[in-house]
Amino acid sequence: MALEYLQNYWWCLISVLGGILVFLLFVQGGQSLLLTEKDKVRKELIVNSMGRKWELTFTTLVVFGGAFFASFPLFYSTSFGGAYWLWILILFSFIVQAVSYEYRNKQGNVYGTKTYDTFLFINAFVGCILLGVAVSMFFFGGKFTVIRGNLLDMHSPVISQWDSSHGFEAIFNWRNLILGVAVLFLARMQACLYMMNNISGDDEFFERLKSRAFLNGGIFVVFFLWFLTMLCTATGYDATTNNDLTVTATERPFKYFHQLTHLWWTGMTLIIGVVLVLFGLLKSCFSKKFTKGIWFTGLGTFLAVVALFWAAGYGDVAFYPSLTDPSSSLTIRNASSSEFTLKAMSYVSIVIPFVLAYIAYVWYSMDNKKLTPEEMETTTHKY
């Protein structure tokens, strides 16, 4: 297996994990509805519907980070190690989520359930928006430099050096925040559609979820189209990786529009994903009792995110542009692990389809029986 093939293969796996992660953020979307829900039984329905899936989101985030570390370690050290305020806030929000689900209904909970509901609400907003910011940086870059020779410096063997704000500037970059807000309202929309599929026995709640899905979906569409417009009209880099792993970067107007049209399969995948999301949303909102919308929007979300990752990584493009020094930009050619490492991990990746099949089976088993208000009032096994 040639090194270039392995790099392409692992970027494809990273894209798949990213698509799955953004889809699973519907758990955070459901959590963001908690503080606005006054009815106690319905609040319990929301918590337990999301609670049965929260570990999948958390695990996918960890696997996503681990796969990036193993396959593209220079990105990991540059982003996770340099823009650490961004990632610390993301990880902290997921830690309080885990604590909240564990202790929310524990006996002797001196803080009360409302405190942990607030923590879940914080995880929803912080997690979704900042993960959107992190993905947006694949296109709009960060303020860092890469000097490989620093590895031989005994006093400061740091290859990647970031701006003094260490990721704060990315959080407050309005272009990044547009995608972050889009991810948040996508997650809220999908949470409503998921609960329409997962909860039965409360027709009034079903209608409320339908109206919430339409409202949040509309806001998502506005912000996502805004992001796509910015992306397609932005000036990017034509990036060529040299033999010494430096990058020759040349500015090119409408770079990502050219990416989506030149790599036609990327553009087609994005269009199919968007169409599926719109179909699932509109069919759910304008049909009397359509409960399968989450599967259309979920598949559409997955395809759209995968397409954006492909546009960011494949071809003569930098998947992590440097705003400080364009020659320090990261590509899948100069940021990857060695051929030996990628090859060894590729053999391990053969088990991934079996893991996904197991997850699908567990998901089906958990959702085979719908949640009902009566169950929330009688069972003692709940979050």
Helices and strands as residue ranges (DSSP letters): H 3-24, H 26-31, G 34-36, H 40-51, H 54-71, H 73-75, I 76-80, H 81-82, H 84-103, H 113-140, E 144-146, G 148-152, E 160-162, H 168-171, H 174-198, H 203-233, E 236-241, E 247-252, H 255-262, H 264-286, H 293-313, G 326-328, H 339-348, G 349-351, H 352-367, H 373-378
